């Protein structure tokens, strides 16, 4: 079915954030994944290197995005292009939750600084 209802979304929690997966192979998408990220105030996710490109649109709130260098302040309405092989860290320094919409191709792998590799369930 080409319409994914909120009740069909799958929720995952990791590193203090919530990932609400709408588009993924198990929901009928052959190539793409898309999810809403909910990052509470004060949350800092660990840096990780991504195997595939991502597009992150900040819907509300503010974030500090570190992408292969110094941090960028990102405000609601801004879009971040994360290239494959980039190292990404996300922090919410604000007083309210930040909400993102992220798209990527399926089978994205994330590698943490300690070498741990994973395919996040919302991107698999």
N, C-alpha and C positions, 0 to 999 in steps of 0.2 A: 504494500500500500504506500503511495507516495506522500501521505500525510502522517506525520508522527505527532501524536497527542502527548501532552504533558504526562499523562498516566502511563505512557509507554517508555518514558525516559528511565534510565538506570542511574542510580546515585552511588557514587564512590567517595570516600573521604580519605585524604592522605596529606600529611605534613600540615595539618590544621586547616586545610581548605576542602571545599566540597566541589565535586565535579559531577555535573548532571549531563549524562551522555544521551544525545538524541539521535545522531547519525553514526552508524557503525556497520560493519559487515553483517552482524547478527540481526540487524534491523533492516537489511535489504540493500545497503549501499555497497557497491563493488569496489569503489576506489577511495571514497572520502569518509572522514570522521568529523563530527562537530559536537561541541559541548559548551555548556555554560559553566564558567568557573565562578565560585563564590569565595572570596578571600576576606576573612574577617579582619577588622582593624588590628594592627600590631603583628600580623602574621608575616613570617619571613620563610619562604620556601628555600630549600637548599639549591645551590647551583647544580645544573645538569646540562649535559651536552645532548642535543637532539640529532637523530639520524635523518630526519626529514624536515622539510620546511613547514613552518606554521604561520598562520595569520591570526593575530590577537587583536580584537576590537574591544576597547574598554567602554562598556555601556554606562557604568556609573562609578563614582568614587575616584580615587587617585592611586597610582602605583609608582614605585621606583623599579624600573626594569634595568638590570645589568645585562648587557648583551656584548660579550667579547670586549669589554672595556669599562669605561666609567658608567655610572648609573644615569638613566634618563628619567625625568619626571614625566609621567604620562597621565593625562587628564581625560575625563569622559569625552568620548567622540574621537579620541586618537586611535590610530591603528599602528601596530608594531609588526614588522615583517622579520621573521626569524628564519634565517637561512639554514639549510642542512649543515650539520657539523658545528653549529654555533653553540656557545655555552651561555645559558640563560639562567638568571636568578630573578625572582619576583618578591617584592616586599610591599606590604600595605602600611605606610607610615601614618595614614589618616585616622580619623575618629569614627569612621563608618565603614561598613563592608564595601568592597569593590566587586563589581560584577563584570565578567568578561564573556565574550563569545569567541571561541577558538575553532579554527578549521585546520585540517592537515590530511595527508593521505594515510590510509590505514597501515598498520604495522610499524608505526613510529616507535623507535626505541629511545629510551632516556638512560644516560650513563651518569651516575653520581661521581663525585670527586674520588671516592674510595674504589672506583672501578665497578661497582655494582650496576648491572645492566637490567633493564626491565622494559616490557611492553605494557604501558599503563592500560588497565582494562577498559577505560573509556576511549582509548585510541587504537584498540586492537581490532 
